[in-house]
Amino acid sequence: MGIGGVFFKAKDPKGLAAWYREHLGVPVAEGETFGQFSEERAETVWATFPLDTKYFAPSESALMINYRVADLDAMLAQLRAAGVTVDEKIDESVFGKFGWAIDPEGNRFELWQPPKANQS
C-alpha cells in the first residue's frame, strides 16, 4: 500500500515539510507538518540495521526514509539543480534502481525506482 506513516524530529518542522513538498512532491499542505499518502499496490519494507551501520552515512540520524519514484535519474537531476547534496552512487539490481541525497537537516534519504513491472 505504500508508506503507512513516517514520523521524525526536525529543528524546523514546517520548513522541512515545505522543503519535502517542493523537492520531492510529498503531499503536505502549505503551513502544515503532516501529509497524506495513498498508493495502490505499493509495497513497504520495514527493516532494522545494526547501530554501527554505515548505510545512513554521512547522516548521523537514527533513521532513513525510502521514497518510491517513477524516474530516479530525473529526480536526482531535479535535486542537483536545486542545490541538494546528492550521492553520486546509484545501485541497480533486480529490485530496481536506488539513489541517495541529504535533506537540509543532514538526514540521508533513499530514492527507489522499482523495476518497470512493479511501478504501478
C-alpha positions in Angstrom: 0.0 0.0 0.0 3.0 2.4 0.2 4.3 4.3 3.2 1.9 3.9 6.1 3.5 6.7 8.2 6.8 8.5 8.7 7.5 10.5 11.8 10.7 12.1 12.8 12.0 15.1 14.7 13.1 18.2 12.9 14.5 21.6 14.0 12.0 23.4 11.8 9.1 21.1 11.1 7.1 23.4 8.9 10.2 24.5 6.9 11.3 20.9 6.4 7.8 19.8 5.4 7.8 22.7 2.8 11.2 21.5 1.5 10.0 17.9 1.0 6.8 19.3 -0.7 8.9 21.4 -3.1 11.7 19.0 -3.9 10.0 15.6 -3.7 6.4 16.3 -4.1 5.4 15.0 -0.7 1.7 15.9 -0.4 1.9 18.3 2.6 -0.4 21.4 2.6 1.3 24.7 2.9 2.0 25.6 6.6 1.3 22.0 7.8 3.6 19.3 9.0 1.5 16.2 8.1 0.8 14.9 4.6 -1.4 12.1 3.3 0.0 9.2 1.3 -2.2 6.9 -0.7 -0.8 4.5 -3.2 -2.4 1.4 -4.6 -0.4 -1.8 -4.9 2.6 -0.3 -3.2 5.0 -2.3 -1.0 6.5 -1.0 2.2 9.7 -2.6 3.5 10.5 -2.3 7.3 14.0 -3.2 8.3 16.4 -2.9 11.2 20.1 -2.2 10.9 22.9 -2.5 13.4 23.9 0.6 15.4 27.2 0.8 13.6 25.7 0.6 10.0 27.4 2.9 7.5 24.3 2.7 5.2 22.9 6.0 6.5 26.3 7.8 6.4 27.2 10.6 6.2 24.0 11.3 8.2 24.2 10.7 11.9 20.4 10.3 12.1 18.9 7.1 13.5 16.5 6.7 10.6 16.4 6.9 6.8 13.3 7.1 4.7 13.0 5.4 1.3 10.8 7.2 -1.2 9.5 5.4 -4.3 9.9 7.4 -7.5 8.9 6.9 -11.2 12.2 8.1 -12.7 15.2 8.1 -10.5 17.5 9.8 -12.9 15.1 12.7 -13.4 14.5 13.1 -9.6 18.3 13.1 -8.9 18.8 15.7 -11.7 16.0 17.9 -10.2 17.5 17.7 -6.7 21.0 18.6 -8.0 19.6 21.5 -10.0 18.1 22.8 -6.7 21.4 22.6 -4.9 20.6 19.5 -2.9 23.6 17.2 -1.9 23.1 14.1 -4.0 25.3 10.9 -3.6 26.9 10.1 -7.0 26.4 6.4 -6.4 23.4 4.6 -8.0 22.7 1.0 -7.3 20.9 -1.1 -9.8 19.6 -4.7 -9.2 16.6 -6.9 -9.8 14.9 -4.8 -7.1 15.2 -1.6 -9.2 17.4 1.5 -9.0 18.5 3.3 -5.8 19.9 6.7 -5.2 20.5 8.9 -2.1 20.5 12.5 -1.1 20.7 14.7 2.0 17.9 17.0 3.3 18.7 20.4 4.8 18.9 18.9 8.3 21.6 16.3 7.4 19.2 13.4 7.0 20.1 10.9 4.3 17.2 9.6 2.3 16.9 6.9 -0.3 15.1 7.1 -3.6 13.9 3.9 -5.2 12.7 3.3 -8.7 11.1 -0.1 -8.8 11.5 -2.4 -11.8 9.1 -1.4 -14.6 6.7 -4.3 -13.8 6.3 -3.1 -10.2 5.9 0.7 -10.7 2.1 0.9 -10.6 
